[in-house]
Amino acid sequence: MRIDAHHHLWDLAVRDQPWTRDLPALRRSFTAAELRPALDRNAIDATVVVQTIAVPEETPELLALATEDPHVRAVVGWTSLTDPGITDRLAELCERPGGSALVGIRHGIQDEADPDWAARPEVRRGIEAVGAAGLVYDLLIRPDQLAAAVRTVRALPDVRFVLDHAGNPVVGAGELEAWSKLLTELADSPNVAVKLSGLVTRTADAPADELRPYTDLLLAVIGPDRLMYGSDWPVCLLAAGYDDVLTLAETLTGPLSTEEREAVFGTTAARWYGIGPTA
């Protein structure tokens, strides 16, 4: 299978997306029907749709979508990590229509002011509950929160983690060395994978040249077996269209063997999120 391991969908008629207010290109609805031609054109067999805002109503809607759309095979949803009843909340989500598509939970840690938020005891307890429910925890963080994420991944070896957007590095700002050090430390934990996603919006005129040092490091320390492609559509539209983002990822992984490329563009996500072949 070819899998897009990270994209979003939203309908502004159903719910506002406040974070798009200063982003005119994203200030509209984006549906599965709009995305479908790009998936078909690029032979994408399955996708992972990921939450966008921290409200309990969104995840059941995404689960329902998974029952209707043949491409949406997995959902990374949201629930409060600090809710004392998180175990019950997760069980309720899994029992809803489409609940079998719930593969992970994410919280926008990047929106939390505290750089050590991911290492708070009450947050770790919530992430531990996510793992106990058989789900992956997706880490969405800023660069200054990466050190706390590394500590949390190490402290919870029984939880499977996925680092979204390679930790959101500041590309071309002289911070490659610090990011490389922390990613290398993170790679020592076998319970974490990384998404090759969300990076094109951090580049300027030559995305392949700008991103190559980052992707080379990821391939060297994380490896294809723990690296998965994601388009980050429609957020990617701030910089490039769906086809261009995929082509860029293919260019950056060009030196890989066929088996290694299949891992990045499918089998890693399938294994990590438990996405089986279609009937």
C-alpha positions in Angstrom: 0.0 0.0 0.0 0.9 3.6 -0.5 -0.2 5.6 2.5 -0.5 9.3 3.2 0.1 9.2 7.0 -0.9 12.8 7.8 -3.6 15.0 6.4 -6.5 17.1 7.7 -10.1 17.8 6.8 -12.5 20.3 8.2 -15.8 22.0 7.4 -16.2 25.6 8.6 -19.9 25.3 8.4 -19.7 22.7 11.2 -17.0 24.2 13.3 -14.6 27.1 13.2 -10.8 26.5 12.9 -9.6 29.6 14.7 -5.9 28.9 13.8 -6.7 29.7 10.2 -8.0 33.2 10.7 -4.7 34.8 9.6 -4.1 32.2 6.8 -6.5 33.2 4.0 -5.5 30.2 1.8 -6.8 27.9 4.6 -9.8 29.9 5.6 -12.3 27.6 4.0 -13.6 24.1 4.2 -11.5 21.1 2.9 -13.3 17.9 2.3 -12.5 14.3 1.5 -14.1 14.8 -1.9 -11.7 17.6 -2.8 -8.7 15.5 -1.7 -9.8 12.3 -3.5 -8.6 13.2 -7.1 -5.0 13.8 -5.8 -5.0 10.5 -3.9 -6.2 8.6 -7.0 -3.8 10.5 -9.3 -0.9 9.5 -7.1 -2.0 5.9 -6.3 -2.5 6.6 -2.6 -4.4 3.6 -1.2 -5.0 4.7 2.3 -4.7 7.8 4.5 -4.5 8.8 8.2 -6.7 11.8 9.0 -5.4 13.8 11.9 -7.3 16.1 14.4 -6.9 19.9 14.1 -8.5 21.4 17.2 -8.9 20.3 20.9 -12.7 19.7 21.1 -14.3 16.4 21.9 -16.8 16.6 19.0 -14.2 16.5 16.2 -12.9 12.9 16.7 -16.3 11.2 16.4 -16.9 13.1 13.2 -13.6 11.8 11.8 -14.4 8.3 12.9 -17.8 8.5 11.1 -15.9 9.7 8.0 -13.8 6.6 8.1 -16.9 4.5 7.7 -17.8 6.3 4.5 -14.6 7.1 2.7 -12.6 4.2 1.3 -9.3 6.2 1.5 -9.6 7.2 5.2 -8.4 4.0 7.0 -7.1 5.6 10.2 -7.9 8.5 12.6 -5.6 10.2 15.0 -8.1 12.0 17.3 -8.1 14.1 20.4 -9.1 13.7 24.0 -7.8 15.5 27.1 -4.7 13.9 28.4 -5.2 15.4 31.8 -8.8 14.1 32.2 -8.9 11.6 35.1 -11.4 9.6 33.1 -9.2 9.3 30.0 -9.4 5.5 30.0 -13.2 5.7 29.8 -13.1 8.4 27.2 -10.8 6.3 24.9 -13.0 3.3 25.3 -16.1 5.3 24.4 -14.4 6.6 21.2 -13.4 3.0 20.2 -17.0 1.9 20.7 -18.5 4.6 18.5 -19.3 4.0 14.8 -16.0 3.9 13.0 -14.2 3.4 16.3 -12.0 0.6 14.9 -10.3 3.3 12.8 -9.0 5.1 15.8 -5.3 4.5 15.8 -3.9 7.3 17.8 -4.4 10.5 19.9 -2.8 13.9 19.5 -2.8 17.2 21.4 -1.4 20.4 20.1 1.5 20.6 22.5 3.0 23.3 20.2 0.2 25.6 21.5 1.2 25.1 25.1 3.5 27.9 26.5 5.5 25.5 28.7 8.4 23.9 26.9 8.3 21.0 29.3 4.5 20.4 29.0 5.0 16.9 27.5 7.0 15.9 30.6 4.4 16.9 33.2 3.4 14.0 35.4 -0.3 14.4 34.6 0.4 14.6 30.9 2.6 11.5 31.0 -0.2 9.6 32.9 -2.6 10.5 30.0 -0.1 9.4 27.3 0.4 6.2 29.2 -3.3 5.6 29.2 -3.3 6.1 25.4 -0.6 3.4 25.0 -2.5 1.1 27.4 -5.5 1.4 25.1 -3.4 0.1 22.2 -3.1 3.5 20.5 -0.2 5.6 19.2 0.5 9.0 20.7 1.4 11.6 18.0 3.7 14.4 19.2 3.0 17.8 17.8 5.6 20.1 19.3 7.8 23.2 18.7 11.6 22.9 18.5 12.0 24.1 22.1 9.7 21.3 23.3 11.7 18.5 21.7 14.0 17.9 24.6 11.0 17.3 26.9 9.5 15.0 24.2 12.7 13.0 24.2 12.5 12.5 28.0 8.9 11.5 27.8 9.5 8.9 25.0 12.3 7.4 27.1 10.2 7.4 30.2 7.3 5.5 28.5 9.0 2.7 26.6 5.7 0.7 26.3 4.0 3.6 24.4 4.4 3.9 20.6 5.0 7.5 19.6 5.0 9.3 16.2 6.8 12.7 16.0 4.8 14.8 13.6 6.6 17.0 11.1 10.0 15.9 12.3 9.6 18.1 15.3 8.9 21.3 13.3 12.5 22.3 12.8 13.3 25.9 11.9 14.8 25.3 8.5 17.6 27.4 7.3 17.9 29.4 10.5 21.2 28.0 11.8 19.5 25.5 14.1 20.3 22.3 12.3 22.9 21.3 14.8 20.7 21.5 17.8 17.8 19.7 16.1 20.1 17.0 14.8 21.4 16.3 18.3 17.9 15.9 19.8 16.7 13.8 16.8 19.7 11.5 17.3 18.9 11.2 20.9 15.2 10.5 20.1 16.3 7.8 17.6 17.8 5.8 20.4 14.3 5.0 21.6 12.8 2.2 19.4 9.3 3.1 20.4 9.2 6.3 18.3 8.7 6.9 14.5 8.9 10.2 12.7 6.7 11.7 10.0 8.3 13.2 6.9 5.6 15.8 6.7 4.9 19.5 7.2 8.4 20.6 6.2 7.7 22.2 2.8 6.0 25.2 4.5 9.2 25.9 6.3 11.2 26.4 3.1 11.7 29.3 0.6 12.8 29.0 -3.0 14.7 25.7 -3.1 12.8 23.2 -0.8 14.8 20.1 -1.9 18.1 21.8 -1.2 17.0 23.3 2.0 15.4 20.1 3.3 18.1 17.6 2.2 20.3 18.0 5.4 17.2 17.3 7.5 15.9 14.3 5.5 19.5 12.8 5.2 19.8 13.0 9.0 16.4 11.3 9.5 17.2 8.5 7.1 20.6 8.0 8.8 19.4 7.9 12.5 15.7 7.0 12.3 15.9 4.9 9.1 13.2 4.1 6.6 11.6 1.5 8.9 10.6 4.3 11.3 10.0 7.1 8.8 6.6 7.7 7.2 5.4 10.1 4.5 2.6 12.5 5.1 1.3 15.3 2.9 0.0 17.6 5.6 -2.7 18.6 3.2 -4.3 21.1 3.1 -1.7 23.0 5.3 0.9 22.2 2.6 -1.0 24.4 0.2 0.6 27.4 1.9 3.7 26.4 0.0 2.9 23.7 -2.6 0.2 21.5 -4.1 -0.4 17.9 -3.2 1.5 16.5 -6.2 4.5 18.8 -5.6 4.7 17.8 -2.0 4.7 14.1 -2.9 7.3 14.6 -5.7 9.5 16.5 -3.2 9.4 13.6 -0.7 10.2 11.1 -3.5 13.1 13.3 -4.6 14.5 13.5 -1.1 14.3 9.7 -0.7 15.5 8.9 -4.2 18.7 7.1 -3.1 16.8 4.5 -1.1 16.3 1.0 -2.3 12.8 -0.1 -3.5 12.1 -1.8 -0.2 13.2 1.3 1.8 11.0 3.6 -0.3 8.1 1.3 0.2 8.7 1.6 3.9 8.6 5.4 3.9 5.6 5.6 1.6 3.6 2.8 3.1 4.8 -0.1 5.2 6.1 2.0 8.1 2.7 3.7 8.6 0.9 0.5 8.1 2.9 -1.3 10.8 2.9 1.6 13.2 -0.8 2.4 13.0 -2.0 -1.1 12.3 -3.4 -0.4 8.8 -4.2 -3.6 7.0 -4.6 -4.3 3.3 -8.0 -3.5 1.8 -10.3 -6.5 1.0 
